[in-house]
């Protein structure tokens, strides 16, 4: 949902219930009249107990009389999804881009790094949530971490032939089925020295 400035042009959407009208503080408001005479034709009031009707202009700016009255301006809440930072930046770029081919390419080069940085930031945010991109990033990171961890783990080695080599290793290793692992390698495992 998006909060946008109030404008009387949205009257059909407000009357149909597609858009809601709210006050600065977020409390929902009700439009009681649209076309009273004068500079402040809209009569509205907060949808809460004890609320007092007040008037606004066609842009939702409240009439503050008597002096110091604390009436809120109006806003609209739409059912549309809020734009992402990337969508806003892209929209600004497209709306402000020069249409000539030479300057357009220069604009693209100038803004590409900014758009890419915003896109990366949003992908990282998505990567922390449970969705397709997040799952893909998690799986890739998990596989990278697993590969790195396995590189550090001690490995079983095949026992060399000859009784002398076996005797030499007996007091420095664990021997199982013609394979051995050194005690000194086991000391590298996490938690050994903690």
C-alpha positions as CSV (number, residue, x, y, z in Angstrom):
1,X,0.0,0.0,0.0
2,X,1.2,3.5,-0.8
3,X,0.5,6.7,1.0
4,X,0.1,9.6,-1.4
5,X,-0.9,13.3,-1.1
6,X,-4.7,13.9,-1.2
7,X,-6.1,15.2,-4.5
8,X,-9.8,15.6,-5.4
9,X,-9.1,13.9,-8.7
10,X,-9.1,10.6,-6.8
11,X,-12.7,11.1,-5.7
12,X,-14.1,8.2,-7.8
13,X,-11.6,5.8,-6.2
14,X,-12.3,7.1,-2.7
15,X,-16.0,6.9,-3.2
16,X,-15.8,3.3,-4.6
17,X,-13.6,2.3,-1.6
18,X,-10.6,1.5,-3.7
19,X,-8.6,4.2,-1.9
20,X,-8.9,5.1,1.8
21,X,-8.5,8.6,3.2
22,X,-6.3,9.0,6.3
23,X,-5.0,11.9,8.4
24,X,-1.4,12.7,9.0
25,X,-1.3,10.5,12.1
26,X,-2.6,7.5,10.1
27,X,-6.2,7.5,11.5
28,X,-8.8,6.8,8.8
29,X,-11.0,9.7,7.8
30,X,-14.4,10.0,6.3
31,X,-15.4,12.5,3.7
32,X,-18.8,14.0,4.7
33,X,-19.1,16.5,1.8
34,X,-17.1,17.3,-1.3
35,X,-18.6,20.5,-2.6
36,X,-19.3,23.1,0.1
37,X,-18.9,26.7,-1.0
38,X,-15.6,28.5,-0.4
39,X,-11.8,27.8,-0.5
40,X,-12.2,24.7,1.7
41,X,-15.0,22.7,0.0
42,X,-14.3,19.3,1.6
43,X,-15.8,18.4,5.0
44,X,-14.3,15.4,6.7
45,X,-13.7,13.9,10.1
46,X,-11.6,11.2,11.7
47,X,-13.2,7.8,12.1
48,X,-12.8,7.8,15.9
49,X,-15.0,8.6,18.9
50,X,-15.2,12.2,19.7
51,X,-13.9,13.4,16.3
52,X,-15.0,16.9,15.1
53,X,-15.7,17.6,11.4
54,X,-13.3,20.0,9.8
55,X,-12.7,21.4,6.3
56,X,-9.9,21.0,3.7
57,X,-9.2,22.4,0.3
58,X,-9.2,20.1,-2.8
59,X,-5.6,19.1,-2.0
60,X,-6.5,17.9,1.5
61,X,-4.9,20.9,3.3
62,X,-6.8,21.6,6.5
63,X,-8.5,24.9,7.4
64,X,-6.8,25.9,10.7
65,X,-9.4,28.2,12.4
66,X,-9.5,29.3,15.1
67,X,-5.8,30.0,15.1
68,X,-3.8,27.1,16.6
69,X,-6.5,24.6,15.8
70,X,-4.9,21.2,15.3
71,X,-6.6,19.7,12.3
72,X,-4.7,17.2,10.2
73,X,-4.1,17.3,6.4
74,X,-5.5,14.4,4.4
75,X,-3.7,11.7,2.6
76,X,-4.7,8.8,0.4
77,X,-3.7,5.1,0.9
78,X,-3.9,3.2,-2.4
79,X,-4.0,-0.6,-2.8
80,X,-1.0,-0.5,-5.1
81,X,2.3,-2.0,-4.0
82,X,4.9,0.5,-2.8
83,X,7.7,1.0,-5.3
84,X,11.1,-0.4,-4.5
85,X,14.1,1.9,-4.3
86,X,15.3,0.4,-7.6
87,X,11.9,1.1,-9.3
88,X,12.0,4.7,-8.0
89,X,15.5,5.3,-9.2
90,X,14.8,3.7,-12.6
91,X,11.6,5.7,-13.0
92,X,13.5,8.9,-12.2
93,X,16.2,8.0,-14.7
94,X,13.7,7.3,-17.5
95,X,11.7,10.4,-16.8
96,X,14.7,12.7,-16.8
97,X,16.7,11.0,-19.6
98,X,17.5,13.1,-22.6
99,X,16.0,11.6,-25.8
100,X,18.9,12.3,-28.1
101,X,21.0,9.2,-28.8
102,X,24.4,10.7,-27.8
103,X,23.3,12.2,-24.5
104,X,21.1,9.2,-23.7
105,X,24.1,6.8,-23.8
106,X,26.0,9.2,-21.5
107,X,23.1,9.3,-19.1
108,X,23.0,5.5,-19.1
109,X,26.7,5.3,-18.3
110,X,26.4,7.9,-15.6
111,X,23.4,6.2,-13.8
112,X,24.2,2.5,-14.4
113,X,26.5,2.2,-11.4
114,X,23.9,3.8,-9.1
115,X,21.1,1.5,-10.5
116,X,23.4,-1.5,-10.2
117,X,24.3,-0.7,-6.6
118,X,20.6,-0.3,-5.7
119,X,19.7,-3.6,-7.5
120,X,22.4,-5.5,-5.6
121,X,21.2,-4.1,-2.3
122,X,17.6,-5.2,-3.1
123,X,18.8,-8.7,-4.2
124,X,20.7,-9.1,-0.9
125,X,17.5,-8.1,1.0
126,X,15.6,-10.6,-1.0
127,X,18.3,-13.2,-0.4
128,X,17.6,-13.1,3.3
129,X,13.9,-13.9,2.8
130,X,12.2,-17.1,1.8
131,X,11.7,-16.8,-1.9
132,X,13.2,-18.3,-5.1
133,X,16.2,-15.8,-5.2
134,X,16.8,-16.2,-1.5
135,X,16.8,-19.9,-1.7
136,X,19.1,-19.8,-4.7
137,X,21.6,-17.5,-2.9
138,X,21.3,-19.5,0.3
139,X,22.0,-22.8,-1.5
140,X,25.0,-21.3,-3.4
141,X,26.4,-19.9,-0.1
142,X,25.8,-23.2,1.7
143,X,27.7,-25.1,-1.0
144,X,30.6,-22.6,-0.9
145,X,30.8,-22.9,2.9
146,X,30.6,-26.7,2.8
147,X,33.5,-26.8,0.3
148,X,35.6,-24.5,2.3
149,X,34.9,-26.4,5.5
150,X,35.8,-29.7,3.9
151,X,39.1,-28.3,2.8
152,X,40.1,-27.7,6.4
153,X,38.9,-31.1,7.8
154,X,41.6,-33.8,8.5
155,X,41.6,-36.6,5.9
156,X,42.2,-40.3,6.3
157,X,45.3,-41.5,4.5
158,X,46.1,-44.9,3.2
159,X,48.6,-46.8,5.4
160,X,51.9,-47.3,3.7
161,X,53.3,-50.8,3.1
162,X,55.7,-52.2,5.6
163,X,55.5,-53.0,9.3
164,X,58.1,-50.3,10.2
165,X,55.9,-47.5,8.8
166,X,52.9,-49.0,10.8
167,X,54.9,-49.1,14.0
168,X,56.1,-45.5,13.5
169,X,52.5,-44.3,13.1
170,X,50.9,-46.3,15.9
171,X,51.7,-43.8,18.7
172,X,50.9,-40.7,16.6
173,X,47.6,-41.7,14.9
174,X,44.4,-43.7,14.8
175,X,44.7,-46.7,12.4
176,X,41.5,-48.4,10.9
177,X,41.4,-50.8,8.0
178,X,44.8,-49.9,6.5
179,X,44.0,-46.1,6.9
180,X,45.3,-43.7,9.4
181,X,44.7,-40.1,10.6
182,X,47.2,-38.2,12.7
183,X,46.5,-36.9,16.2
184,X,48.1,-33.6,15.2
185,X,45.5,-33.3,12.3
186,X,42.7,-33.9,14.8
187,X,43.9,-31.1,17.0
188,X,43.0,-28.7,14.2
189,X,39.3,-29.4,14.5
190,X,37.1,-26.7,16.0
191,X,36.7,-26.9,19.8
192,X,39.9,-28.8,20.5
193,X,41.7,-25.9,22.1
194,X,38.6,-24.3,23.6
